[in-house]
C-alpha cells in the first residue's frame, strides 16, 4: 500500500479571479481541501473535496464563491494536496 503525503500551499488572489482559480484547482485532481480566507486571515469557506464531488455538488459551492468574490477584494486560497510517496520517488529519478 502506498503512503500518501499531505502538504499545503497558499495562493494570493483577487476576488474577481477567485472562482476561476478554484475551478482550476478542482480539476487538478490531487486537491483534498480548499480554504478561502479574507485579508485578515479569517476563514470564509472551507471546501472538502473527494473523488466523487467534482460534478453537480460543486454547483452550489460555485454560487457561494461568486458571492464571496463580489464582497472581497483580496483573499487567499489555502490548498491541501495529496501526493503518493511512489509518485514523489518517480519525480526524483
ROSE-4610 file (N, C-alpha, C; in Angstrom, 1 decimal, always signed):
// ROSE-4610
residu = [X/X/X/X/X/X/X/X/X/X/X/X/X/X/X/X/X/X/X/X/X/X/X/X/X/X/X/X/X/X/X/X/X/X/X/X/X/X/X/X/X/X/X/X/X/X/X/X/X/X/X/X/X/X/X/X/X/X/X/X/X/X/X/X/X/X/X/X/X/X/X/X/X/X/X/X/X/X/X/X/X/X/X/X/X/X/X/X/X/X/X/X/X/X/X/X/X/X/X/X/X/X/X/X/X/X/X/X/X/X/X/X/X/X/X/X/X/X/X/X/X/X/X/X/X/X/X/X/X/X/X/X/X/X/X/X/X/X/X/X/X/X/X/X/X/X/X/X/X/X/X/X/X/X/X/X/X/X/X/X/X/X/X/X/X/X/X/X/X/X/X/X/X/X/X/X/X/X/X/X/X/X/X/X/X/X/X/X/X/X/X/X/X/X/X/X/X/X/X/X/X/X/X/X/X/X/X/X/X/X/X/X/X/X/X/X/X/X/X/X/X/X/X/X/X/X/X/X/X/X/X/X/X/X/X/X/X/X/X/X/X/X/X/X/X/X/X/X/X/X/X/X/X/X/X/X/X/X/X/X/X/X/X/X/X/X/X/X/X/X/X/X/X/X/X/X/X/X/X]
num = [1/1/1/2/2/2/3/3/3/4/4/4/5/5/5/6/6/6/7/7/7/8/8/8/9/9/9/10/10/10/11/11/11/12/12/12/13/13/13/14/14/14/15/15/15/16/16/16/17/17/17/18/18/18/19/19/19/20/20/20/21/21/21/22/22/22/23/23/23/24/24/24/25/25/25/26/26/26/27/27/27/28/28/28/29/29/29/30/30/30/31/31/31/32/32/32/33/33/33/34/34/34/35/35/35/36/36/36/37/37/37/38/38/38/39/39/39/40/40/40/41/41/41/42/42/42/43/43/43/44/44/44/45/45/45/46/46/46/47/47/47/48/48/48/49/49/49/50/50/50/51/51/51/52/52/52/53/53/53/54/54/54/55/55/55/56/56/56/57/57/57/58/58/58/59/59/59/60/60/60/61/61/61/62/62/62/63/63/63/64/64/64/65/65/65/66/66/66/67/67/67/68/68/68/69/69/69/70/70/70/71/71/71/72/72/72/73/73/73/74/74/74/75/75/75/76/76/76/77/77/77/78/78/78/79/79/79/80/80/80/81/81/81/82/82/82/83/83/83/84/84/84/85/85/85/86/86/86/87/87/87/88/88/88/89/89/89/90/90/90/91/91/91/92/92/92/93/93/93]
x = [+0.8/+0.0/+0.9/+0.6/+1.4/+1.0/+2.0/+1.8/+1.5/+0.6/+0.2/+0.8/+1.3/+1.9/+1.0/+0.7/-0.2/+0.6/+0.4/+1.1/+0.1/+0.4/-0.4/+0.3/-0.4/+0.2/-0.8/-0.4/-1.3/-1.1/-2.2/-2.2/-3.0/-2.3/-3.0/-3.7/-4.9/-5.6/-6.6/-7.2/-8.3/-9.6/-10.6/-12.0/-12.5/-12.1/-12.6/-12.0/-10.9/-10.2/-10.5/-11.2/-11.3/-12.0/-13.2/-13.9/-13.1/-12.5/-11.7/-10.6/-9.9/-8.7/-9.2/-10.3/-10.9/-11.2/-11.9/-12.3/-11.0/-10.0/-8.7/-8.1/-8.2/-7.6/-8.4/-9.7/-10.6/-10.3/-10.0/-9.8/-8.4/-7.5/-6.2/-6.2/-7.1/-7.3/-6.6/-5.5/-4.8/-5.1/-6.1/-6.5/-7.5/-7.2/-8.1/-9.0/-8.5/-9.4/-8.9/-9.9/-9.7/-10.3/-9.5/-10.0/-9.8/-10.8/-10.8/-10.7/-9.7/-9.6/-9.6/-10.0/-10.0/-8.7/-8.5/-7.3/-6.7/-7.7/-7.3/-6.9/-7.1/-6.8/-8.0/-9.1/-10.3/-10.9/-11.2/-11.8/-13.2/-13.4/-14.7/-15.5/-14.8/-15.4/-14.3/-14.7/-13.8/-14.5/-13.9/-14.5/-13.7/-14.2/-13.6/-13.9/-12.8/-13.0/-12.7/-13.5/-13.3/-13.4/-13.1/-13.1/-14.4/-15.5/-16.8/-17.5/-16.9/-17.5/-17.4/-16.6/-16.3/-17.5/-18.5/-19.7/-20.7/-21.9/-23.0/-23.0/-22.3/-22.3/-21.5/-20.6/-19.9/-20.7/-21.8/-22.6/-23.0/-23.6/-23.9/-22.6/-21.6/-20.3/-19.8/-19.9/-19.5/-20.4/-21.6/-22.5/-22.1/-21.7/-21.2/-19.9/-19.0/-17.8/-18.0/-19.0/-19.3/-19.7/-20.5/-21.0/-19.8/-18.9/-17.7/-16.8/-16.6/-15.8/-16.3/-17.6/-18.2/-18.0/-17.7/-17.6/-16.1/-15.2/-13.8/-13.0/-12.0/-11.1/-9.9/-9.2/-8.1/-8.4/-7.9/-8.1/-7.0/-7.0/-6.0/-6.7/-6.2/-6.7/-5.7/-6.0/-5.1/-5.5/-4.6/-4.8/-4.1/-4.9/-4.3/-4.2/-3.0/-2.8/-2.4/-2.6/-2.2/-1.3/-0.2/+0.7/+1.2/+1.1/+1.6/+3.1/+3.6/+5.1/+5.7/+5.0/+5.6/+5.7/+4.7/+4.8/+6.0/+6.2/+7.3/+8.7/+8.8/+10.0/+10.3/+9.3/+9.4/+9.9/+9.4/+9.8/+11.3/+11.8/+13.2/+14.2/+13.7/+14.6/+14.9]
y = [-1.2/+0.0/+1.2/+2.2/+3.4/+4.4/+5.1/+6.1/+7.4/+8.2/+9.5/+10.6/+11.6/+12.7/+13.9/+14.6/+15.8/+17.1/+18.0/+19.3/+20.4/+21.7/+22.8/+23.9/+24.7/+25.9/+27.0/+28.2/+29.4/+30.2/+30.6/+31.3/+32.6/+33.8/+35.1/+35.4/+35.9/+36.3/+37.4/+37.9/+38.9/+38.3/+39.0/+38.4/+38.1/+38.9/+38.6/+37.4/+36.9/+35.7/+34.5/+34.7/+33.6/+32.4/+32.5/+31.4/+30.6/+31.3/+30.7/+29.9/+30.4/+29.7/+28.5/+28.6/+27.4/+26.3/+26.7/+25.7/+25.0/+25.8/+25.2/+24.2/+24.6/+23.7/+22.4/+22.5/+21.3/+20.3/+20.8/+19.9/+19.3/+19.7/+19.1/+17.7/+17.4/+16.1/+15.7/+16.3/+15.9/+16.8/+17.6/+18.6/+17.9/+17.9/+17.3/+18.3/+19.6/+20.6/+22.0/+22.9/+24.3/+25.2/+26.1/+27.0/+28.4/+29.2/+30.6/+31.5/+32.4/+33.3/+34.7/+35.6/+37.0/+37.6/+39.0/+39.6/+39.5/+39.4/+39.3/+37.8/+36.9/+35.5/+34.7/+35.3/+34.6/+33.7/+32.5/+31.5/+31.9/+32.1/+32.4/+31.1/+30.2/+28.9/+27.9/+26.7/+25.5/+24.5/+24.0/+23.1/+21.8/+20.7/+19.4/+18.8/+18.2/+17.6/+16.1/+15.3/+13.9/+13.5/+12.3/+12.0/+12.2/+11.9/+12.0/+13.3/+14.3/+15.6/+16.6/+16.3/+17.2/+17.6/+16.9/+17.1/+18.1/+17.7/+18.6/+19.1/+18.5/+19.0/+20.3/+20.6/+21.9/+23.1/+22.9/+24.0/+25.0/+24.5/+25.4/+26.1/+25.4/+25.9/+27.0/+26.8/+27.9/+29.1/+29.0/+30.1/+30.9/+30.1/+30.7/+31.5/+30.9/+31.5/+32.8/+32.8/+34.0/+35.2/+34.8/+35.8/+36.3/+35.4/+35.8/+36.7/+36.4/+37.1/+38.5/+38.7/+40.0/+40.9/+40.3/+41.1/+41.4/+40.4/+40.6/+41.2/+42.0/+42.4/+41.6/+41.3/+40.4/+39.2/+38.1/+36.9/+35.9/+34.9/+33.8/+32.5/+31.6/+30.2/+29.3/+28.6/+27.6/+26.2/+25.6/+24.3/+23.2/+22.2/+21.0/+19.9/+19.5/+18.5/+17.1/+16.1/+14.7/+14.2/+13.6/+13.0/+11.6/+10.7/+9.3/+9.4/+8.6/+8.5/+8.0/+7.0/+6.4/+7.5/+8.4/+9.5/+10.4/+10.7/+11.6/+10.9/+9.6/+8.9/+8.9/+8.8/+8.9/+10.2/+11.3/+12.7/+12.9/+12.3/+12.5/+11.8/+10.7/+10.0/+10.8]
z = [+0.0/+0.0/+0.0/-0.8/-0.9/+0.2/+0.7/+1.7/+1.0/+1.6/+1.0/+1.8/+1.2/+1.8/+1.6/+2.6/+2.5/+2.7/+1.9/+2.0/+1.6/+2.1/+1.8/+1.1/+0.3/-0.3/-0.2/-0.2/-0.1/-1.4/-2.0/-3.2/-3.0/-3.2/-3.1/-4.4/-4.3/-5.5/-5.2/-6.2/-6.1/-6.2/-5.7/-5.7/-7.1/-8.1/-9.4/-10.1/-9.6/-10.2/-9.3/-8.2/-7.2/-7.8/-8.4/-9.0/-10.0/-10.9/-12.0/-11.4/-10.4/-9.8/-9.0/-8.3/-7.6/-8.5/-9.6/-10.7/-11.2/-11.5/-12.0/-11.0/-9.7/-8.7/-8.5/-8.6/-8.5/-9.6/-10.8/-11.9/-11.9/-11.1/-11.0/-10.4/-9.5/-9.1/-7.8/-7.5/-6.2/-5.1/-5.2/-4.1/-3.2/-1.9/-0.9/-0.3/-0.1/+0.6/+0.1/+0.0/-0.4/+0.7/+1.2/+2.2/+1.6/+1.7/+1.2/+2.5/+2.5/+3.7/+3.2/+4.1/+3.7/+4.0/+3.9/+4.1/+5.5/+6.5/+7.9/+8.3/+7.4/+7.7/+8.2/+8.2/+8.7/+7.6/+8.0/+7.0/+6.6/+5.3/+4.8/+4.3/+3.7/+3.3/+3.2/+3.6/+3.5/+2.7/+1.6/+0.7/+0.7/+1.4/+1.3/+0.0/-0.6/-1.9/-1.8/-2.4/-2.6/-4.0/-4.4/-5.8/-6.5/-5.8/-6.4/-6.4/-5.8/-5.6/-6.7/-7.7/-8.8/-9.6/-9.7/-10.5/-10.0/-9.9/-9.6/-8.2/-7.3/-5.9/-5.8/-6.8/-6.7/-7.3/-7.9/-8.4/-7.3/-6.2/-5.1/-4.5/-4.4/-3.9/-4.8/-6.2/-7.1/-6.9/-6.7/-6.4/-5.1/-4.1/-2.9/-3.1/-3.9/-4.3/-5.0/-5.9/-6.6/-5.7/-4.7/-3.7/-2.9/-2.5/-1.7/-2.6/-3.9/-4.8/-5.0/-4.9/-5.1/-3.9/-2.7/-1.5/-1.2/-1.4/-1.0/-2.2/-1.9/-2.9/-3.0/-1.9/-1.9/-0.9/-1.3/-0.5/-0.7/+0.0/-0.2/-0.3/-1.1/-1.2/-0.6/+0.4/+1.0/+0.4/-0.2/-0.9/-0.2/+0.2/+0.8/-0.3/-0.6/-1.7/-1.1/-1.9/-1.5/-2.6/-2.2/-3.2/-2.7/-3.5/-3.2/-3.1/-2.1/-2.0/-3.3/-3.9/-5.2/-6.2/-6.4/-7.4/-7.1/-5.8/-5.4/-5.7/-5.5/-5.8/-7.4/-8.2/-9.6/-10.1/-9.4/-9.8/-9.5/-8.5/-8.1/-9.1/-9.8/-10.7/-11.9]
